[in-house]
Amino acid sequence: MLITHDTECALGILVELLNTSPDACGSERFPDLPALGAFVARHEISEVDSLTAADLAAVHRLRARLREVFSAASTEEAAELVNAVVAAAGTTPRLTNHDHHDWHIHYFAPHAALGDHLAAELGMALAFIVMAGERERLRRCEAPDCARVFVDLSRNRSRRYCDSRTCGNRLHVAAYRARQRAETVATG
């Protein structure tokens, strides 16, 4: 599957955004405008004017709508969800080469509200995944106590955990300890 650099970046932003919700991490990671501003700065999201309470509320609503795509029962349902998100954003595709980036496409209107900006960019990234027939790459972590999501960009689609260093290692250590206990009981 060929994913452009811009789409891969948008998917990274999408995953981080979705994993800021209380459903994913137990607490709200965007409780206020400074937290949202830090997210915008960290990802160098361009053409964002000053943030308002309306932007924060819009991002919270968008986050919930985008998360639904990961649990869609079918490709048709995922496509409907993505189409609704992108249509509501009023996309305006245009070529641009700002800052230190080469030519690429922005799908949002210049200086759009942050919610519309993210809806257009992240919605289009999801659209490319669905269009490529790769919806199975949109996954939830398989750790039983984790509700985080990720996009599996591995070549063989084998990724199972949101982060192999945390969820993956935790489950592997637990399985190892269970085997050790079983061996101790069997020989003991």
N, C-alpha and C positions, 0 to 999 in steps of 0.2 A: 504494500500500500504506500503510495506516494503522498506524503503530507508536507505541505510547504512550511517554511520556517514560521510564517505569520500564523498559520493554523495551529502549529504546535505550541507557539507562545500563547495563543488564545485558549487552547485546551488547558494549559498550565494555570492560567488565570481562572478559568472556569472551575477547575478542581479545587484550587485554593478557596475561591468564593463559596462553593458548595460546602466545603468542609469547615466553614466558619459558623455554620448554623448550630443552634443548641441541639438539634437532632443528631448532628454528626459528632460534636465534641463535648456535649454536656453543658456548655454555657455559650452565651452570645459573644462572638468575637468581634462583632461590629456594634457595640453598645452605643457608640457616639460618633460624632463627626471626626474627631482626631484619629480614631481607629480606622475609619473609612479613608481619611486622607492619607494615612500611612500606607494603606493598601494601594491606593492610586499612585503614590510616589514610588513605592517598592517596585511596582510593575511598569513604571514610566508610561502610564496611560496618558496619551497625548490629548491636547485640546480640551482639557477639563477646566472649566472656570471655577469660581469659588463654590464650595459645597454647602448645601443647605439641609435642613431637616427633611425637606421633601425628597432630596436625593437619597438620604439614608433610608427613608421609608420605601422608596421605589426600588432600591437595591435589595432590601429585605424581601419585597414581593417577588422581584425577579428571581432571586435565589431559590425561592420555593417552587416557582414555575419551572426553572431549569432542572431542578432536582427530579421533577416528575419524569423527565426524559430518561433518566437512568433506570427507572422502574417501569417503564412502559411495557405493556404486555405484548406488543407487536411492533413491527417496523411502521405500519400504517399509523398506529397511535403515536409513536415517536415523531413521525413526520408531521402529523397534525399539531402536536405540541410545539415543535420547532417552528413550523409555519406561523402559528399564532404569535409566538414571541417575536419573530422577525418582522411580521406585518405590523404589530403594535409599535415597533420601534421606528417605523417609517424610514427604512433604509435608503441611503443615497450613495451608492458605490462610486468611488472616485480614486484615481491614481494619485499617489503622493510620494515624496521623498524627503521627508523632514528630518531634522536633527542628524544623527549619524546613521540613519537607516537608508537603504537603497529603495528603489521603486517598489511599492506595494499598494494594496487596495485597502482603503478604509470604507467600511460599509455604513458608517454613521454620518449624519449631517454635521457640517463644521460646528463646533462648540455646542453639540447636542447635550442635553441633560445627561448626567452620568448613567442613569438607569437605561435610557434609550441607547446610549453609546455602548454599554455592556451588552444589552439585549441584541443589538445588531451584530457586534463582533463575535460574541460567544455563541449566539444563535447560528450564525453562518458557519462557525467552526463545527458545531454539532451537525449542521446540514451537510457539510462535506463528509463527515463520518457516516451518516445515515445513507447518503447518496452513493457512497463507495461500497455499500453492503457490509459495513464493518461495525454495526451497532453492538455486536457482542463485545467489542472493546470497551464499552461503557460499563463499568463494573462497580460493584460494592465490595468492600473488603470482606474476605471470608473468615476473618477472626470473629468468633461468636459474640464478643463484647464490643465490637467496633461497628460504627455506622457510617464510616467515611467512604467516599467514592474515589475512583481514579479512572484514568483512561489507559488501558493496556496498550502501549505502543511497542511491546516486544515483538520480535519477528514471528515467533511461534504462538503468540497469544497465551503465554503460560503464566503470566503474573497473577497471583492470587490475593496479595495483601496490599493495602494502601502504602505501607512502608515495610520493607523486609527487615529493617533494623529494629523496628518496634514490634508490630503485630506478628510478623513472620518469625522473628527470633523468639518472641515470647511463647508462641505455640510450639516451636521446635524444642525449646528448653522444657516446656511442660510435658511434651511427649517423651523426651529423653528421660526425665525424672520418673514418669509413670512406668517406663520400661525397666528402669533401675529398681524401682519398688517391686515390680512384678518378679524380677529375677531374684531379689532378696527373699521374697515370700516363697518362691518355688524352691530355692536352695536351702532355705533357712530352717 
